[in-house]
Amino acid sequence: MASNGVMDARDRAAMLNRLATERFDILVVGGGITGAGAALDAASRGLRVALVESRDLASGTSSRSSKLIHGGLRYLEQLDFKLVYEALRERDLLVSKLAPHLVKPVRFLFPLYKKVVERPYVGAGLVLYDAMEGTRRPVPYHRHLSARGALRLAPALNPGRLAGAMLYYDAQVDDARYTLAVARTAAAHSAVVATRATVVGLTRGADGVRVTGARVRDEESGREFGVTADSVVVCAGVWTDLVHQLAGVRAGYRVRMSKGVHIVVPRSAVRASTGMILRTEKSVLFFIPWGEHWIVGTTDTDWSGDRAEPPATEQDIDYLLTAANRVLVRPLTRADVIGVYAGLRPLVTASENNGKGDKPTTKVSREHVIDVPVPGLASIAGGKFTTYRIMARDVVDAAVADFGREVVPASVTDQVPLLGADGLAAVRAGAGRLAEDYRVSRSLVEHLLGRYGTLAADVLDLIRADPELGRPLADGHPYLRAEVAYAVTHENALHVEDVLMRRMRLVFESADSGAGTAAQVSEIMGRLLGWNRRKRAVETRRYLDLVADERAAVAASPMPSADLAVAAVAG
Ligand SMILES: Cc1cc2nc3c(=O)[nH]c(=O)nc-3n(C[C@H](O)[C@H](O)[C@H](O)COP(=O)(O)OP(=O)(O)OC[C@H]3O[C@@H](n4cnc5c(N)ncnc54)[C@H](O)[C@@H]3O)c2cc1C
């Protein structure tokens, strides 16, 4: 263990120096969940690992998902049994052992509208779903409910055609924080993790074939340097084809992008004490409980535009509102929507399809694909957040297979709890004492335990040293000023957006996207990072511009037409 997983943004220069001067077994390209997972998998096998991410950890798809760790009920319908089986096993491992502080069980109501055909069909699916789990179940079995029982849990449902419901369990996670926790755990196993560092070219050995490392550009300074590694592992999500082009290789698969949009509405706008899943014509619609909010999504449409910031449009929002309103007594309106975000699914398709395909994106398999197009280069795409650990294991296996030297141990990540997980039960049990010791409220301690697990004490130490940091960052939100400082000193936050978009989620949880806190965040970060007044103002403006651009993209999209093809909810 090198560093206890502390990723201090103030150590960036030293960390870049290590990248440029050390020799690595594996260089991972991409700091989403797949890349972070691959770095942890390789580092915990005892390999020397570097990871480079061109923006921030999880800034791509891995902060924009539905945030479910689930088997995927709808994949049963597509007869994708292997995927569901694997995903359920992973869900249970994460909830019970690897990350119980971050992955939490959540229950879902599945309303039924066709009494005769639907209950046996959905019921059989859930029996199979439950049966695919292991014998030690961290989440309860599914249950059948009458219409009355369903309305008790979700008075928001229109009783009109409701015939009953099923209740089942899955799990949820803050995807960006989870990715960060995986990367920090990799760092604790000596991986060097660099953000705002882009691979701009791959280097080849004396034979002109074997990949031996990469040219990397530091996005903060523009400086370029070489990184030497026995194998480069590409985990670049929807950017994968571009990295293959950089390498001048033709891989056996292409990535097809599918855009998914979510809206965020206040908890009070939908009266229900459980999450909900509704069947739509093409897929499903989730109401996911998220603190004081609901996340409602998602759409699933082919995409070929900007990869970095795919825009949500008025049509996307209108689609979600219309689909949700088919079942609600009190319809949601545009005024209820306080946040919106869009992400791109990296779906895989055969190389000859040129990244396209005749199947709708909802029908493209969510399984992952690995290729080793030339020696020294392995790449992976597809898959799901839930199965990242399996994906990581498989791509590292592929990378080390052509090392041609010592035998590398098999993956051990099923036995490696993430930072913050070890000893959680005792720390949770002692939450009251912790609150007394640090002279803070019990609810503050609970808030920190839910985000940092056993590392919560590190944040509390900052508050003890400077009680001002114990104040909330914004009214009506649980985040503390100390968490901004911690994001810099332990979580490698380099810019205001890293804090407001991913270390915290104010970007979609707050009606102003966190704009009102940007100056305060810049102030706290600036004190630690040595920013002068001008630099603090520039950083604040940078965030405000980002948020304004996102809003402008929605506003600029054409208004939805009346005949918009909205998928019908069951019935
Ligand atoms: C709308 C939506 C909902 C979803 N919901 C769920 C869900 O509920 N549950 C679930 O299990 N899965 C879900 N998924 C799928 C899941 O989110 C993705 O499979 C997963 O996040 C992909 O992670 P990744 O690491 O492969 O890609 P990314 O997170 O996109 O990471 C790739 C990274 O590579 C970096 N990169 C690219 N090029 C370079 C370069 N040249 N140099 C350095 N870095 C580079 C990018 O900046 C990016 O950060 C959902 C996906 C979407 C879009």
PDBQT file of the ligand as one rigid body, heavy atoms in Angstrom, charges set to zero:
ROOT
HETATM    1  C1  LIG A 601     -28.596   6.753 -19.550  1.00  0.00    +0.000 C 
HETATM    2  C2  LIG A 601     -27.796   5.608 -19.038  1.00  0.00    +0.000 A 
HETATM    3  C3  LIG A 601     -28.259   4.854 -17.963  1.00  0.00    +0.000 A 
HETATM    4  C4  LIG A 601     -27.510   3.787 -17.492  1.00  0.00    +0.000 A 
HETATM    5  N1  LIG A 601     -27.941   3.140 -16.394  1.00  0.00    +0.000 NA
HETATM    6  C5  LIG A 601     -27.236   2.118 -15.899  1.00  0.00    +0.000 A 
HETATM    7  C6  LIG A 601     -27.637   1.498 -14.701  1.00  0.00    +0.000 A 
HETATM    8  O1  LIG A 601     -28.591   1.918 -14.046  1.00  0.00    +0.000 OA
HETATM    9  N2  LIG A 601     -26.921   0.430 -14.263  1.00  0.00    +0.000 N 
HETATM   10  C7  LIG A 601     -25.848  -0.046 -14.951  1.00  0.00    +0.000 A 
HETATM   11  O2  LIG A 601     -25.285  -1.045 -14.515  1.00  0.00    +0.000 OA
HETATM   12  N3  LIG A 601     -25.401   0.560 -16.077  1.00  0.00    +0.000 NA
HETATM   13  C8  LIG A 601     -26.059   1.637 -16.553  1.00  0.00    +0.000 A 
HETATM   14  N4  LIG A 601     -25.625   2.296 -17.659  1.00  0.00    +0.000 N 
HETATM   15  C9  LIG A 601     -24.398   1.836 -18.324  1.00  0.00    +0.000 C 
HETATM   16  C10 LIG A 601     -23.139   2.372 -17.601  1.00  0.00    +0.000 C 
HETATM   17  O3  LIG A 601     -23.337   3.688 -17.159  1.00  0.00    +0.000 OA
HETATM   18  C11 LIG A 601     -21.956   2.326 -18.562  1.00  0.00    +0.000 C 
HETATM   19  O4  LIG A 601     -21.837   1.029 -19.068  1.00  0.00    +0.000 OA
HETATM   20  C12 LIG A 601     -20.638   2.695 -17.881  1.00  0.00    +0.000 C 
HETATM   21  O5  LIG A 601     -20.751   3.867 -17.118  1.00  0.00    +0.000 OA
HETATM   22  C13 LIG A 601     -19.558   2.879 -18.936  1.00  0.00    +0.000 C 
HETATM   23  O6  LIG A 601     -18.354   3.162 -18.261  1.00  0.00    +0.000 OA
HETATM   24  P1  LIG A 601     -17.002   3.271 -19.057  1.00  0.00    +0.000 P 
HETATM   25  O7  LIG A 601     -15.917   3.423 -18.061  1.00  0.00    +0.000 OA
HETATM   26  O8  LIG A 601     -16.874   2.147 -20.017  1.00  0.00    +0.000 OA
HETATM   27  O9  LIG A 601     -17.159   4.605 -19.940  1.00  0.00    +0.000 OA
HETATM   28  P2  LIG A 601     -17.013   6.148 -19.441  1.00  0.00    +0.000 P 
HETATM   29  O10 LIG A 601     -17.572   6.354 -18.100  1.00  0.00    +0.000 OA
HETATM   30  O11 LIG A 601     -17.536   7.016 -20.526  1.00  0.00    +0.000 OA
HETATM   31  O12 LIG A 601     -15.457   6.318 -19.340  1.00  0.00    +0.000 OA
HETATM   32  C14 LIG A 601     -14.611   6.458 -20.455  1.00  0.00    +0.000 C 
HETATM   33  C15 LIG A 601     -13.584   7.524 -20.086  1.00  0.00    +0.000 C 
HETATM   34  O13 LIG A 601     -12.518   7.518 -21.033  1.00  0.00    +0.000 OA
HETATM   35  C16 LIG A 601     -12.012   8.838 -21.090  1.00  0.00    +0.000 C 
HETATM   36  N5  LIG A 601     -11.217   8.973 -22.317  1.00  0.00    +0.000 N 
HETATM   37  C17 LIG A 601     -11.671   8.898 -23.590  1.00  0.00    +0.000 A 
HETATM   38  N6  LIG A 601     -10.640   9.066 -24.446  1.00  0.00    +0.000 NA
HETATM   39  C18 LIG A 601      -9.523   9.251 -23.703  1.00  0.00    +0.000 A 
HETATM   40  C19 LIG A 601      -8.150   9.488 -24.031  1.00  0.00    +0.000 A 
HETATM   41  N7  LIG A 601      -7.728   9.575 -25.289  1.00  0.00    +0.000 N 
HETATM   42  N8  LIG A 601      -7.269   9.641 -23.003  1.00  0.00    +0.000 NA
HETATM   43  C20 LIG A 601      -7.694   9.572 -21.694  1.00  0.00    +0.000 A 
HETATM   44  N9  LIG A 601      -8.983   9.343 -21.363  1.00  0.00    +0.000 NA
HETATM   45  C21 LIG A 601      -9.883   9.181 -22.345  1.00  0.00    +0.000 A 
HETATM   46  C22 LIG A 601     -13.273   9.689 -21.087  1.00  0.00    +0.000 C 
HETATM   47  O14 LIG A 601     -13.026  11.027 -20.702  1.00  0.00    +0.000 OA
HETATM   48  C23 LIG A 601     -14.171   8.930 -20.111  1.00  0.00    +0.000 C 
HETATM   49  O15 LIG A 601     -14.126   9.480 -18.802  1.00  0.00    +0.000 OA
HETATM   50  C24 LIG A 601     -26.312   3.412 -18.144  1.00  0.00    +0.000 A 
HETATM   51  C25 LIG A 601     -25.848   4.169 -19.207  1.00  0.00    +0.000 A 
HETATM   52  C26 LIG A 601     -26.560   5.275 -19.632  1.00  0.00    +0.000 A 
HETATM   53  C27 LIG A 601     -26.030   6.128 -20.737  1.00  0.00    +0.000 C 
ENDROOT
TORSDOF 0
